[in-house]
Each structure stands twice: as C-alpha cells, then as structure tokens.
Amino acid sequence: MRKGITMKNKAIPIDMKISKRPFGMTILAILAFIVAIAGVANLIALISSGWFLYLTAYFMRIMWIKAIIKAILLLPLAYGFFKGLRWSWFLGMIMLVIGIILQVRGTLILFGNLSSYTSPGEIFMPYIIMAYIVPLVILVIYAVILFYLTRPHVKTYFGIGQPGDITSIVKESKRTIVFIVVGFVIIAGICIWGFTPSGDINIISVSQTPENPRPGDAITVIAEISGGSPFLGVSASLHSSGRMERTVTSIDNNKYSFTFPHPFEDGTEKWYVIRAGDKVSEVYILQVGHVERSNITSLAITDIIQKPEKPTTSTSSVDISAKITSNVTISKVTFEDMQFYENGGGSGSGSMRSDENGTYEKRISTQDSKSGTRVFYRITARDESGNTAVTPVYTFTLTDTV
C-alpha cells in the first residue's frame, strides 16, 4: 500500500506536489497565451486588410506555418504553466534552449551582414537600433526565463524532484521526456520533409494576358514553375524595369500569377524577368498600344562598351559607356539595372553622365558581390523632338575567375 500523509481524512501521495503557483508562472502562462493568439490574429488581420496581395505565396505559407506551429506549442504550454503540469516544464526548457540557439545564429548572421558596410552612415539609424539592440534584448529575455524556470520554488511547483537534483528529475519523468523528444523529432521530420525542395527549380514558361495590351488594360503575367518544397512551393517574383515588384500569387501547384497594380498609358514599354528561387528567366518585353520608334532625328545608341567584359568577384565596379547621337538636342538618357544574388536582389534607375563628345557613362558597383550574381541593364535615350531609342537588355554574371 502506498504511503502518504493524511489531510482532512484524505490521503495524498508523498510524490504529489503541494505548491502555490508562483506569480512569475502566472505571468509566463498569460504571455504564452497572448503570443499564441496574437500571432494567429495578426495573420488573420493581415489577410483581411488585403496586404497579403503584396506578398508571395511562398512568404504567406511561411507566415501561416510559423503562426500554426507557435499556436500548437504555446497554447498547451500556457495551460501547463498555469496548472503546474510537469511536462510543460520540460517543453518550456526545450523550446527556450532551441530558441536561444536559433536567436544566436540569426544574430551572428545579421551582425556579419552589417559589418560589410564601410561606414555606419550607410545604414538607416532606426534599422541599426532594431538590428543590434532588439536581438540582444530577446536573448536576455530568453536567458532570464530559462534561469527562472530552474529556481527551486518553480521546480517544486511543477513537482520536479528536490532543488538541484537533476538525476531525480530524469528518473521521475522518463516517459514525459521521451514523449516530448519524440514529438519534437516528429515535428522536425515533417518540417525537413515539407521545407526541403523536391527537385531543381525551373521556370518552364512565361505568358502574358492580353498578348497585345491596349492603354488601360489590366496586364497579368503567368509563370509555370517546377520544383520547390511541398509546404512552401517556390518563392516567385516579377522584377520590372529597374523596380522590384512583389505581388506574386500562386494559381495552383506550379503556376504563379502577377498583375501589374496600375494600367499603363499608350506607348509604355517595360522589360521584366521572373525570379524563382535561385533561377532568373530570360528577359521579356511589355509594350502597351503603339510604341513610337520614329527615326526622323536619327536618334541612335551605338558603341556600347562594358569594362571589364567578363567581371569577376574581384571586380569592384563595371563601367558602361554608349555613344548617343541625334540631329537635335538629347534631353534624357536613362540607365536601368537589376542585380540578383543568392539571398536577394537590388535595382536602380537613373541618368547617365555625359562627356563633351556625346559619350554617356554609368558605373555599376559590384563590390562585395559574390560569384553567381547576375546583372541586367538597358539604356534608353530621348531627344527634344520626343523620339526614343532603346538598347536590348544586356546581362553579365560574376565569376570567381576570368
């Protein structure tokens, strides 16, 4: 017969905890509940507001998965903290340790990226505060909670051994520990399967509707893309004429749609590419209505020179020059470029500098760019008679060696 103590004629086993809930555990339980609900509520609010239209299906799925996983873990954790259930102590400790490891890793990566800037003035000050201070504050909060959960009165509240008796904790809760570990292994396995690309990403085809748009038409570009992961699919985006567009949504498992947010005027011409994962498509030209190419003034762009012709990662910049001639005064010369690298991209549009001999120049910075970075650029010239001349879209890729 199991020994126990008698309290008001009722036997209570000696291994049952008798402890009032610490005030700190009440706070942690409430916070865990609020964070879980707030994550889901924030996602629902985002979708209801229509802002999700400006996010790719890839990032929307990431947000859904994060919100669901947080809710699955934090809601039972909040309940366990409030009731003093032993398994919730182990779950909280494991989540904190994993959170600290991931936060340290992310912080080190962020600090490494920020260190590439030659001077602090290149970075927006509020971003510096967010980048440097917030990660450290989060780490301190994690560490304080971890320390608090190891306090004797907190462990007593959860019915965990004697203060400092780690051996008894493990012996008393083998089944709980195994259950939690198995749960994490299953979740990790599902995540590895769901987030791992099922094959190489390939842009199979790109089509435009309508094929010959008129002024005011809504123009949609549809890309068929294979590969990606079961959960996330492919991170697909459209990049147009020196601008980085984002409103890409999935139609089905392998088709992605982009609709330009505003109609275009007659004579508008744009060039665009589709990016999917680490792949970039060929260049596509969009023309609305009648695009004038009058040659009355003999406007022409010739002698386009790129130095060096084959840039490498040791190249700090690439110089582009072009000879532009016309029978009337040239009013504007525009240079548009887009760069794509492993984890992002950049774009720009601006005027080219002219010398006394009708040669226009532009410098593309490639400092700190890694091998595989791909650059697209095009030159547009306009004279005072309203004539326009454009070049094809040129491209080059940085390599390790010439």
Secondary structure as UniProt FT lines:
FT   STRAND          4..7
FT   TURN            8..9
FT   STRAND          10..13
FT   TURN            14..15
FT   HELIX           23..49
FT   HELIX           51..54
FT   HELIX           57..83
FT   HELIX           86..114
FT   TURN            115..116
FT   HELIX           120..122
FT   HELIX           125..149
FT   HELIX           152..157
FT   TURN            158..159
FT   TURN            163..164
FT   HELIX           166..172
FT   HELIX           174..195
FT   STRAND          202..209
FT   TURN            215..216
FT   STRAND          220..226
FT   TURN            230..232
FT   STRAND          236..240
FT   TURN            241..242
FT   STRAND          243..244
FT   STRAND          248..250
FT   STRAND          255..259
FT   TURN            266..267
FT   STRAND          269..276
FT   TURN            277..278
FT   STRAND          279..280
FT   STRAND          284..287
FT   TURN            296..297
FT   STRAND          300..307
FT   TURN            313..314
FT   STRAND          317..325
FT   STRAND          330..341
FT   TURN            342..343
FT   STRAND          344..351
FT   STRAND          353..354
FT   TURN            356..357
FT   STRAND          359..365
FT   TURN            367..368
FT   TURN            371..372
FT   STRAND          374..383
FT   TURN            384..385
FT   STRAND          388..390
FT   STRAND          394..397
//
